[in-house]
Amino acid sequence: MAYPPLIRLDKDTELRLIAYIDQELFNHYAERGEWLDRIIRHQKEYWAEPSSEQVTYPYTSSATLIVPLTAIAIEAVYARIMTTRFALDQLVSIQPLSDEYADKAEPFERYFNQYLIDTMKLKKPFGDTVLEILKYGTGVGRSTYERVVRKAYREVDGKREDFEVVTKQGAQIHSVPVSRFLMPFSAKDPQFAAWCGEEHTAGELEIKLMVDSGLLYPEAYENLQAYFRNQQTLNGQDGTSFTRSQQELEKMSPIWPKQVDWAELWLAWDTDGSGDFREIVVHYHRLSRQILSVRYNWHDDLRRPYRTAVYFPIEHRWTGIGIAQQNSQFQEEITTQHRQRIDNASMANMRMLKVSKLSDYDAGEPLFPGKMWFVDEMDHIDSIQMGEIYPSSYQNEQSTLIYSQQRSGVNEVTLGMPQVGTPGTATSDLARIQEGNKKFDLVYDNINGLLGDLTKDAASDMIQFGPRFVEFLDYRNNGKAIREVFDIP
């Protein structure tokens, strides 16, 4: 089916809505600056790319490498979560609320699991959200209805006719970049916040597809023509600053991209002057102060599509603490100690010659093994050692690493590496693994809860709007039972 119908607001209501959105976004962008800077810093710590500039202290070409402590921990936990969650084809289990539907639960369960993996391609968006949970402590996912229509021409009996294909239709699950998720910091839950939403960026083709698919007003494409190459932003604290930072890390910064940025907001508003606030969805372009679309919340339960999860919780807050924050100070300390150890060893191995001015040797004298030096005094030519190697620097580095492992819960057991020092007994190793799993189990439970919320929302959307390729059920085993599920009130 098509998108739910668009609504048109009267001029006064539209102006009041624009003024409200502008003020709310202005306030939110003012409060999120330092938080966004921290997210960008954590991404750079994860990327761990050494500086390309030549360092001159303590000597020219000193060490600039960064120990990727954060990346090591994140990638180990990410691999463990994803392989655990997607090890089996069955992602979700469905239990009927009454015996009346018992014969339909098992066929629908198999169908829904296949739909999640093959049609929704769940692994990619869910994996993106999991990565952000591990890095930044907070991840956001969304499940809602989407429809995309593409058009072409086809020759039929020598005549050119319109050819239209619905390439995407039905429930979809997406990962929302936490840097682009919008919600007042005073709120604790997207479902009960005054408003919430996300930032979008799209090119001309995507905007045209949204118009043709019925998501935006028909005039939206023409109204945005002047802004497709305008890379202005009203502030420096929107999610595009994170995107640009990531592009610079990857050395993939686009040149003059023909794109526009706009916000999708879910909020309650008096749309008809009755004094009653109703749930609506607004697509809003800030630079031109124009509304691209307005429609009532189309979900049967009036939920907002955003669901959140954390790595390690913070009391009374919707955000959490991630591995990047836990490891930040330890990665910096170990990187400093590691650089000092390399520079110390390099300087200790730097042997230079001191030559007396009376020895008749100049700076151009060739050096080679076995060379004989004829001097008048034995101290006319001698070597200089710049420093000594201090074994304690390695011990200091290992002590800091232990603190990092204690904070993040990722150690040699989690990484599958042999134990440092004297190996323990099998019983002690098993006890260590069981104790270490407690933190992982907490994180896994948080992430599993997010997947449960998203899949339940997706099932609700499928039942409300119908699944993709519903006609295939006529050729599927137990297809009739699955069709009956979509007819349940």
PyMOL commands that set and color helices and strands:
alter all, ss='L'
color gray80, all
select helices_A, chain A and resi 11-31+33-47+69-85+99-119+123-136+204-212+220-223+225-227+240-249+323-348+392-408+412-415+426-465+470-475+479-486
alter helices_A, ss='H'
color red, helices_A
select strands_A, chain A and resi 138-156+159-176+181-182+195-203+259-269+278-285+290-296+306-310+312-313+320-321+351-355+381-385
alter strands_A, ss='S'
color yellow, strands_A
deselect
rebuild
show_as cartoon
